[in-house]
Amino acid sequence: MSYASATETLRPFAQRRLQDIREQEILRLAASINGANGQKSADSARFFVLKWAQDQAGSKLPEEAWKQQTFEHLAGGRNCSGVRIINDNMDIWTIRSERPDTNVAQRVWTTEITIGFQQSESPLIGVRSLVSSPERELAIEPAVPKFLRKIASKCGLRRQEQDLSEYPWFIGSDADVDILQDMLVDPIRDMPIFVLTVPEGAADKVPLIDPVPLARATLGIASVVVIPARFTWALTERFGKRLSVYGGAARVYLPGFSEDANPYGRHELFLADRISTPESATRISTWMRRLAAHETLKRFHLERDVLSFATVREQSLDFTSNRLERECASDADQLKAARTQISALKDDLNKALDIQKWLYEEHSAAEERAKTAEAQLNAAGFRIQQLKDQLKARGDTPDTNISPPNTWEEFPDWCDQNLVDRVLLSARARREVKAPLYRHVSTAAECLLWLANEYRERRLAGGDGDLRIPLKNGIKNDQCGDHSFKFDWQGKRFDVEWHIKNGGNTRDPTRCLRIYYFWDDVNQHVIIASMPSHITTGAT
């Protein structure tokens, strides 16, 4: 029989196994364990893990387990195995705990915990949560294992110099708000932040989503922050209404958030009316837990941030095999070690096939969702343009009834409400329009309306934006010339080569208007890089 024909013969059996049960990863996390004595901290953490694992097994673990040595405990599906590798450079201990779900038949939960320690460094802990099930859609509420709460409270856990806690952070001062704002825009942050606001005038002074169970379930994979109504203005002042959260609403701030973030992107906002009932609050809390768990699979890299049980076990079996060979052990002992290694490799291969199939299905589903979303977006854009064309055919213009703002304080919100998806203020421009010296707010607003309509429509029609034309009352659109500059926007760098300016070559900041902008061809937006004053460049 050829290899190809053997493969074809076995394929139905392999496919049947993969179709019946598949294993998928739910979450993973990595953190360092605090403590002045690293060895004691690692020992304590292992003890808390073993107590938890024994509860999962439902029976007493063997003596080798409590000595923190290699062991195997089989208990009718509630299995637990442990491996330890110690040499001059490192001490790595890992266990795998398996238990059947108490409510769903054929669903089996697997948790892998690895604690590594080097003498000169703090111990590291890595955790993986996986589930095997025939279900196509998992109706679960992800949560980190309970032993992490014990380790966090007794030893301490840290990630990126931040202490990890099972409790939500309640904002209580302006200084706390400043720290929160810096956390939100920190470019190295790798965990979501869930900000829950207290409704204005709420008698019990608590958010609509219960923060305590959410914080416990997401310990080490997200931060939960509760902010009273009197402090939410600071977020609005810093980020504008479109990226702020207030009035009992809740918001997700994912890693990578910035003052220029897309408000309609992945930084999800849940207004108070969407979480006004206990059922809706629970539903959104579950969604947040799923999001936090899913994000860990992208941000904690397997075998770099988190070691799998299989990797450590394979290394341990290699060490054992090499040691037996060096010591000239009997053929029987070497054969036993080889069989153990082969059995472990088969088990790891089966699990890897399950994970590979799940990842393929997840990738295919994500591609399909992306195609559907893109088609819906294009259809919506086409429909909006149709409606605008119909208005123009009747002699109307979409922005006819828009009144300009009266003060600079109103200007950012006016832009967000009236120019949405057409003209966007950058974070820099938002800061600059808070209290500029330029006095004519309505003139600046009219210039942005021109960008939102005549200029943008020319770009959408395929024009290059080369519009050196007067707008009105001595104001014109012109190239920046020597005052061109580079500008970073949502992870990309753009050339700012055009601006709207008034005449007279004045440098009086109360009368000098400059609106520097560029065209985002991908999203079809006009981005205001800076306004309303003349900027300082190398040519100035």
C-alpha positions as CSV (number, residue, x, y, z in Angstrom):
1,M,0.0,0.0,0.0
2,S,1.4,3.4,-0.9
3,Y,1.6,6.3,1.5
4,A,-1.0,8.2,-0.5
5,S,-3.5,5.4,-0.5
6,A,-3.0,4.8,3.2
7,T,-3.7,8.5,3.8
8,E,-6.9,8.3,1.8
9,T,-8.0,5.2,3.8
10,L,-7.4,6.9,7.1
11,R,-8.8,10.3,6.2
12,P,-12.5,9.5,7.0
13,F,-11.5,8.4,10.5
14,A,-9.5,11.6,11.1
15,Q,-12.2,13.8,9.7
16,R,-14.8,12.1,11.9
17,R,-12.8,12.7,15.0
18,L,-12.2,16.4,14.1
19,Q,-15.9,16.8,13.4
20,D,-17.0,15.2,16.6
21,I,-14.8,17.0,19.1
22,R,-12.6,20.0,18.6
23,E,-10.4,21.9,21.1
24,Q,-10.2,25.7,21.0
25,E,-8.3,28.1,23.2
26,I,-10.4,30.6,25.2
27,L,-7.8,32.8,26.8
28,R,-4.2,33.1,27.9
29,L,-2.3,35.5,30.1
30,A,1.2,36.2,31.5
31,A,2.3,38.1,34.5
32,S,5.2,38.3,37.0
33,I,4.8,37.3,40.6
34,N,5.8,39.8,43.3
35,G,7.8,39.2,46.4
36,A,11.2,40.0,47.9
37,N,12.2,36.3,47.8
38,G,11.5,34.9,44.3
39,Q,11.8,31.3,45.4
40,K,9.3,31.7,48.2
41,S,6.9,33.5,45.9
42,A,7.2,30.7,43.3
43,D,6.6,28.1,45.9
44,S,3.6,29.9,47.3
45,A,2.1,30.3,43.8
46,R,2.5,26.7,43.0
47,F,0.8,25.7,46.3
48,F,-2.2,27.8,45.5
49,V,-2.4,26.3,42.0
50,L,-2.2,22.8,43.4
51,K,-5.0,23.4,45.9
52,W,-7.2,24.7,43.0
53,A,-6.2,21.7,40.9
54,Q,-7.1,19.3,43.6
55,D,-10.6,20.9,43.9
56,Q,-10.9,20.5,40.1
57,A,-9.9,16.8,40.3
58,G,-12.4,16.1,43.1
59,S,-9.8,13.8,44.8
60,K,-6.5,14.0,46.6
61,L,-3.5,14.6,44.4
62,P,-0.5,12.2,44.8
63,E,2.4,13.0,47.1
64,E,4.7,13.9,44.1
65,A,2.4,16.7,43.2
66,W,2.6,18.3,46.7
67,K,6.4,18.0,46.5
68,Q,6.1,19.9,43.2
69,Q,7.6,17.1,41.2
70,T,6.5,15.4,38.0
71,F,3.3,13.5,38.5
72,E,0.2,12.1,36.8
73,H,-3.2,11.8,38.4
74,L,-6.1,10.1,36.5
75,A,-9.5,10.3,38.1
76,G,-12.2,9.4,35.6
77,G,-11.9,12.3,33.3
78,R,-10.8,14.8,36.0
79,N,-7.2,14.3,35.2
80,C,-4.2,16.3,36.3
81,S,-0.5,16.0,35.2
82,G,2.5,17.9,36.3
83,V,6.1,18.3,35.0
84,R,9.1,20.0,36.5
85,I,12.5,20.9,35.0
86,I,15.3,22.1,37.2
87,N,18.8,22.9,36.1
88,D,21.5,25.5,36.8
89,N,19.7,28.3,34.9
90,M,16.0,27.8,35.5
91,D,13.2,26.1,37.4
92,I,10.1,25.5,35.3
93,W,7.0,23.8,36.7
94,T,3.8,23.2,34.7
95,I,0.5,21.4,35.2
96,R,-2.5,20.5,33.1
97,S,-5.9,20.1,34.7
98,E,-8.8,18.6,32.9
99,R,-12.4,18.5,34.0
100,P,-15.8,17.8,32.4
101,D,-18.3,20.7,32.3
102,T,-21.0,20.1,34.9
103,N,-23.8,21.3,32.7
104,V,-22.9,20.5,29.1
105,A,-22.2,16.9,27.9
106,Q,-18.9,16.2,26.1
107,R,-17.6,19.7,27.0
108,V,-14.2,19.4,28.7
109,W,-12.2,22.2,30.2
110,T,-8.4,22.2,30.2
111,T,-6.3,24.7,32.1
112,E,-2.5,24.9,31.7
113,I,-0.4,26.7,34.3
114,T,3.4,27.3,34.0
115,I,5.5,29.0,36.6
116,G,9.1,29.7,35.7
117,F,11.8,31.1,37.9
118,Q,15.4,32.3,37.5
119,Q,17.4,33.3,40.6
120,S,18.0,36.9,39.5
121,E,14.5,37.6,38.3
122,S,10.9,37.6,39.5
123,P,8.9,34.4,38.9
124,L,6.7,34.4,35.8
125,I,3.3,32.7,35.5
126,G,1.5,31.8,32.3
127,V,-2.0,30.5,32.1
128,R,-4.0,29.0,29.2
129,S,-7.7,28.0,29.2
130,L,-9.0,25.6,26.5
131,V,-12.2,23.8,25.9
132,S,-13.0,20.6,24.0
133,S,-16.6,20.3,22.7
134,P,-18.7,19.3,19.7
135,E,-20.5,22.6,19.9
136,R,-20.2,24.9,16.9
137,E,-21.0,28.0,19.0
138,L,-19.9,28.2,22.6
139,A,-22.3,29.9,25.0
140,I,-19.8,30.6,27.7
141,E,-18.8,33.4,30.1
142,P,-15.0,33.4,30.0
143,A,-13.2,34.0,33.4
144,V,-9.7,33.5,34.6
145,P,-9.1,30.7,37.1
146,K,-9.8,31.5,40.7
147,F,-6.3,30.7,41.9
148,L,-5.1,33.9,40.2
149,R,-7.1,35.9,42.8
150,K,-5.3,34.1,45.6
151,I,-1.9,34.7,44.0
152,A,-2.7,38.3,43.4
153,S,-3.8,38.9,47.0
154,K,-1.1,36.9,48.8
155,C,1.9,37.2,46.5
156,G,1.0,40.0,44.1
157,L,0.9,40.0,40.3
158,R,2.3,42.6,37.9
159,R,2.3,43.3,34.2
160,Q,4.0,46.2,32.5
161,E,4.8,47.7,36.0
162,Q,1.1,47.7,36.9
163,D,-0.2,45.8,39.9
164,L,-3.0,43.4,38.9
165,S,-6.0,43.3,41.2
166,E,-9.3,41.4,41.4
167,Y,-11.0,44.7,42.4
168,P,-12.2,47.5,40.1
169,W,-10.5,50.9,40.4
170,F,-12.8,53.6,41.7
171,I,-11.7,57.0,40.5
172,G,-11.8,59.4,43.5
173,S,-9.7,62.5,42.6
174,D,-8.5,64.7,39.7
175,A,-5.1,63.0,40.1
176,D,-6.7,59.6,39.5
177,V,-8.4,61.0,36.3
178,D,-5.0,62.2,35.1
179,I,-3.5,58.8,35.7
180,L,-6.4,57.1,33.9
181,Q,-6.0,59.4,30.8
182,D,-2.3,58.6,30.6
183,M,-3.1,54.9,30.8
184,L,-5.7,55.1,28.0
185,V,-3.2,56.6,25.5
186,D,-0.1,54.6,26.7
187,P,1.3,53.1,23.5
188,I,2.7,50.0,25.2
189,R,-0.6,49.1,27.0
190,D,-1.6,45.6,26.0
191,M,-4.9,45.1,28.0
192,P,-8.3,46.5,27.4
193,I,-9.7,49.1,29.9
194,F,-13.4,49.0,30.6
195,V,-14.6,52.4,31.9
196,L,-18.0,52.3,33.6
197,T,-19.5,55.6,34.5
198,V,-22.0,56.4,37.3
199,P,-25.2,58.0,36.0
200,E,-25.7,61.7,36.8
201,G,-27.8,62.0,40.1
202,A,-27.8,58.2,40.8
203,A,-28.8,57.6,44.4
204,D,-26.6,54.6,44.9
205,K,-23.5,56.1,43.2
206,V,-22.7,52.8,41.3
207,P,-22.5,52.1,37.5
208,L,-25.2,50.2,35.6
209,I,-22.8,47.3,35.1
210,D,-21.7,45.5,38.3
211,P,-17.9,46.1,38.3
212,V,-16.9,43.6,40.9
213,P,-17.7,40.3,39.1
214,L,-16.4,41.8,35.8
215,A,-13.1,42.7,37.5
216,R,-12.7,39.3,39.1
217,A,-13.4,37.5,35.8
218,T,-10.9,39.6,33.9
219,L,-8.1,39.8,36.4
220,G,-4.8,40.0,34.4
221,I,-6.5,40.4,31.0
222,A,-8.4,43.7,31.4
223,S,-8.7,46.7,33.8
224,V,-12.1,47.8,35.2
225,V,-12.5,51.4,36.1
226,V,-15.5,53.1,37.7
227,I,-15.7,56.9,37.3
228,P,-18.2,59.1,39.1
229,A,-20.2,61.6,37.1
230,R,-18.3,64.6,38.5
231,F,-15.0,63.4,36.9
232,T,-16.2,62.4,33.4
233,W,-15.9,66.0,32.1
234,A,-12.2,65.6,32.2
235,L,-12.3,62.7,29.6
236,T,-14.6,64.9,27.4
237,E,-12.2,67.8,27.8
238,R,-9.2,65.6,26.7
239,F,-10.7,63.4,24.1
240,G,-13.9,65.2,23.0
241,K,-17.5,63.8,23.2
242,R,-16.9,61.3,20.4
243,L,-14.2,59.4,22.4
244,S,-15.4,60.1,25.9
245,V,-17.8,58.2,28.1
246,Y,-20.3,59.7,30.6
247,G,-23.9,59.7,31.8
248,G,-24.0,56.1,32.9
249,A,-22.5,54.8,29.7
250,A,-19.7,52.2,29.5
251,R,-16.8,52.2,27.1
252,V,-14.1,49.8,26.0
253,Y,-10.7,51.3,25.4
254,L,-8.6,48.8,23.5
255,P,-4.8,48.9,23.3
256,G,-3.7,51.3,20.7
257,F,-6.2,54.0,21.6
258,S,-5.2,57.6,21.0
259,E,-6.8,61.0,20.8
260,D,-7.0,60.4,17.0
261,A,-8.8,57.1,17.3
262,N,-11.8,56.3,15.2
263,P,-14.9,56.6,17.4
264,Y,-16.7,54.1,15.2
265,G,-13.9,51.6,15.4
266,R,-13.3,48.9,18.0
267,H,-13.5,51.2,21.1
268,E,-17.1,50.2,21.7
269,L,-19.4,52.6,23.5
270,F,-22.6,51.4,25.3
271,L,-25.0,54.2,26.1
272,A,-27.0,54.1,29.3
273,D,-30.2,53.2,27.5
274,R,-28.5,50.0,26.3
275,I,-27.7,48.9,29.8
276,S,-30.7,50.1,31.7
277,T,-32.0,46.7,32.7
278,P,-30.3,44.0,34.7
279,E,-30.6,41.6,31.8
280,S,-28.9,44.0,29.3
281,A,-26.2,44.9,31.8
282,T,-25.4,41.2,32.3
283,R,-25.4,40.7,28.5
284,I,-22.9,43.5,27.9
285,S,-20.7,42.4,30.9
286,T,-20.5,38.9,29.3
287,W,-19.6,40.6,25.9
288,M,-16.8,42.4,27.7
289,R,-15.5,39.2,29.2
290,R,-15.5,37.5,25.8
291,L,-13.7,40.5,24.2
292,A,-11.0,40.5,26.9
293,A,-10.5,36.8,26.6
294,H,-10.3,37.0,22.8
295,E,-7.8,39.9,22.9
296,T,-5.4,37.7,24.9
297,L,-5.1,35.3,22.0
298,K,-3.8,38.1,19.9
299,R,-1.5,39.9,22.4
300,F,0.0,37.0,24.5
301,H,2.1,35.0,22.1
302,L,2.3,31.2,22.7
303,E,5.8,29.9,23.5
304,R,7.0,33.5,23.9
305,D,4.8,35.0,26.6
306,V,3.1,31.8,27.6
307,L,4.6,28.3,27.5
308,S,2.3,25.4,26.7
309,F,2.2,22.3,28.8
310,A,3.2,20.2,25.7
311,T,6.4,22.2,25.2
312,V,7.6,21.8,28.8
313,R,6.7,18.1,28.8
314,E,8.5,17.5,25.6
315,Q,11.6,19.2,27.0
316,S,11.3,17.1,30.2
317,L,11.0,13.8,28.2
318,D,14.0,14.8,26.1
319,F,16.1,15.4,29.2
320,T,15.0,12.1,30.7
321,S,15.8,10.2,27.4
322,N,19.3,11.9,27.2
323,R,20.0,11.2,30.8
324,L,19.2,7.5,30.5
325,E,21.4,7.3,27.4
326,R,24.3,9.0,29.2
327,E,23.9,6.7,32.2
328,C,23.8,3.6,30.0
329,A,20.5,2.6,31.4
330,S,18.9,-0.7,30.6
331,D,17.2,-1.3,27.3
332,A,13.9,-1.7,29.2
333,D,14.2,1.7,30.9
334,Q,15.1,3.4,27.6
335,L,12.2,1.7,25.8
336,K,9.8,2.7,28.5
337,A,11.0,6.4,28.2
338,A,10.7,6.3,24.4
339,R,7.1,4.9,24.6
340,T,6.2,7.6,27.0
341,Q,7.6,10.2,24.7
342,I,5.8,8.8,21.7
343,S,2.5,8.7,23.5
344,A,2.9,12.3,24.6
345,L,3.8,13.4,21.1
346,K,0.6,11.6,19.7
347,D,-1.5,13.4,22.3
348,D,0.1,16.8,21.4
349,L,-0.4,16.1,17.7
350,N,-4.1,15.5,18.2
351,K,-4.5,18.6,20.2
352,A,-2.5,20.6,17.6
353,L,-4.8,19.3,14.8
354,D,-7.9,20.4,16.8
355,I,-6.4,23.9,17.4
356,Q,-5.4,24.1,13.7
357,K,-8.9,23.3,12.5
358,W,-10.5,25.8,15.0
359,L,-8.1,28.5,13.8
360,Y,-8.9,27.8,10.2
361,E,-12.7,28.1,10.9
362,E,-12.2,31.3,12.9
363,H,-10.1,32.8,10.1
364,S,-12.8,31.9,7.5
365,A,-15.6,33.3,9.7
366,A,-13.6,36.5,10.2
367,E,-13.0,36.9,6.5
368,E,-16.7,36.4,5.8
369,R,-17.7,39.0,8.4
370,A,-15.2,41.5,7.0
371,K,-16.6,41.0,3.5
372,T,-20.1,41.5,4.7
373,A,-19.2,44.6,6.7
374,E,-17.4,46.1,3.7
375,A,-20.4,45.4,1.5
376,Q,-22.8,47.0,4.0
377,L,-20.5,50.0,4.4
378,N,-20.2,50.5,0.6
379,A,-24.0,50.2,0.3
380,A,-24.6,52.7,3.0
381,G,-22.1,55.2,1.5
382,F,-23.8,54.8,-1.9
383,R,-27.2,55.3,-0.4
384,I,-26.1,58.5,1.5
385,Q,-24.7,59.9,-1.7
386,Q,-27.9,59.1,-3.5
387,L,-29.9,61.0,-0.9
388,K,-27.5,64.0,-1.2
389,D,-27.9,64.0,-5.0
390,Q,-31.7,63.9,-4.6
391,L,-31.5,66.9,-2.3
392,K,-29.4,68.8,-4.7
393,A,-31.7,68.0,-7.6
394,R,-34.5,69.6,-5.7
395,G,-32.4,72.7,-5.1
396,D,-31.5,71.9,-1.5
397,T,-28.2,71.4,0.1
398,P,-27.6,69.0,3.1
399,D,-26.0,71.7,5.2
400,T,-28.3,74.6,4.5
401,N,-29.8,74.7,8.0
402,I,-26.6,74.2,9.9
403,S,-25.9,77.1,12.2
404,P,-22.2,77.8,13.0
405,P,-21.0,77.6,16.6
406,N,-20.9,80.7,18.7
407,T,-17.8,79.9,20.7
408,W,-14.7,77.9,20.4
409,E,-15.9,75.8,23.3
410,E,-18.8,74.6,21.1
411,F,-16.6,74.1,18.1
412,P,-15.4,70.4,18.6
413,D,-18.9,69.1,19.4
414,W,-20.3,71.1,16.4
415,C,-17.8,69.4,14.1
416,D,-18.6,65.9,15.5
417,Q,-22.3,66.4,15.1
418,N,-22.5,68.1,11.7
419,L,-19.4,67.0,9.8
420,V,-19.3,63.3,10.9
421,D,-17.6,61.0,8.4
422,R,-16.6,64.0,6.3
423,V,-14.2,66.2,8.2
424,L,-12.4,65.1,11.4
425,L,-10.4,67.1,13.9
426,S,-7.1,65.6,14.8
427,A,-6.1,65.5,18.5
428,R,-3.7,68.4,17.9
429,A,-6.5,70.5,16.3
430,R,-8.8,69.7,19.2
431,R,-6.3,71.0,21.6
432,E,-5.7,74.1,19.5
433,V,-9.3,75.1,19.3
434,K,-9.9,75.0,23.0
435,A,-8.9,78.6,23.6
436,P,-7.3,80.1,20.4
437,L,-6.6,83.8,19.9
438,Y,-8.3,83.9,16.5
439,R,-11.7,85.4,17.1
440,H,-13.9,84.5,14.1
441,V,-15.4,81.1,15.1
442,S,-18.1,81.2,12.4
443,T,-15.6,81.9,9.6
444,A,-13.6,78.8,10.6
445,A,-16.8,76.8,10.7
446,E,-17.7,77.9,7.2
447,C,-14.3,76.9,5.9
448,L,-14.8,73.4,7.3
449,L,-18.2,73.2,5.7
450,W,-16.6,74.0,2.4
451,L,-14.1,71.1,2.9
452,A,-17.0,68.8,3.8
453,N,-18.9,69.6,0.7
454,E,-17.2,71.1,-2.4
455,Y,-13.7,69.9,-1.7
456,R,-14.7,66.4,-0.5
457,E,-17.1,65.9,-3.5
458,R,-14.3,66.8,-5.9
459,R,-12.0,64.2,-4.2
460,L,-14.8,61.6,-4.3
461,A,-15.2,62.3,-8.1
462,G,-11.6,61.5,-8.7
463,G,-10.1,65.0,-8.5
464,D,-6.6,65.5,-7.1
465,G,-7.6,68.3,-4.7
466,D,-5.6,70.9,-6.5
467,L,-8.1,73.7,-5.7
468,R,-6.2,77.0,-5.6
469,I,-9.4,79.1,-5.4
470,P,-10.9,81.8,-3.2
471,L,-13.7,80.8,-0.9
472,K,-15.1,84.1,0.3
473,N,-14.2,87.5,1.9
474,G,-10.4,87.2,1.2
475,I,-10.2,83.6,2.3
476,K,-8.6,81.1,-0.1
477,N,-7.5,77.5,-0.4
478,D,-3.8,77.3,-1.2
479,Q,-0.7,75.1,-1.0
480,C,1.4,75.4,2.1
481,G,4.7,75.7,0.1
482,D,7.7,75.8,2.4
483,H,5.3,75.3,5.4
484,S,4.4,71.8,4.4
485,F,4.9,69.2,7.1
486,K,4.5,65.5,8.0
487,F,1.6,64.4,10.2
488,D,0.9,61.0,11.8
489,W,-2.7,59.9,11.7
490,Q,-4.1,56.5,12.9
491,G,-0.8,54.7,12.4
492,K,0.1,56.3,9.1
493,R,2.1,59.3,8.0
494,F,0.6,61.9,5.7
495,D,1.9,65.0,3.9
496,V,0.1,68.2,4.9
497,E,0.5,70.3,1.7
498,W,-2.7,72.4,1.7
499,H,-4.3,75.0,3.9
500,I,-7.1,77.5,4.0
501,K,-5.9,81.0,4.9
502,N,-7.0,84.6,4.9
503,G,-5.2,87.3,3.0
504,G,-3.1,90.2,4.1
505,N,-0.1,88.2,5.1
506,T,-0.9,89.0,8.7
507,R,0.8,87.3,11.7
508,D,-1.6,88.9,14.2
509,P,-3.0,85.7,15.9
510,T,-6.4,87.4,16.5
511,R,-6.9,87.9,12.7
512,C,-4.7,85.3,11.1
513,L,-6.6,82.1,10.0
514,R,-4.8,78.9,8.9
515,I,-6.5,75.6,8.6
516,Y,-4.0,72.8,7.6
517,Y,-5.5,69.7,6.3
518,F,-5.0,66.5,4.3
519,W,-7.1,63.9,2.5
520,D,-7.4,60.4,3.9
521,D,-8.1,58.4,0.7
522,V,-8.8,55.1,2.4
523,N,-11.5,56.4,4.7
524,Q,-12.5,59.3,2.4
525,H,-12.2,61.9,5.1
526,V,-10.7,65.4,5.3
527,I,-8.4,65.5,8.4
528,I,-7.7,68.8,10.1
529,A,-4.1,68.6,11.2
530,S,-3.9,72.0,12.8
531,M,-6.1,75.1,13.2
532,P,-6.8,78.0,13.5
533,S,-3.4,79.7,13.8
534,H,-0.2,79.9,11.7
535,I,2.1,77.0,12.7
536,T,5.8,77.2,13.3
537,T,8.0,75.2,10.9
538,G,11.6,75.3,9.7
539,A,10.6,77.8,7.1
540,T,9.0,80.2,9.5
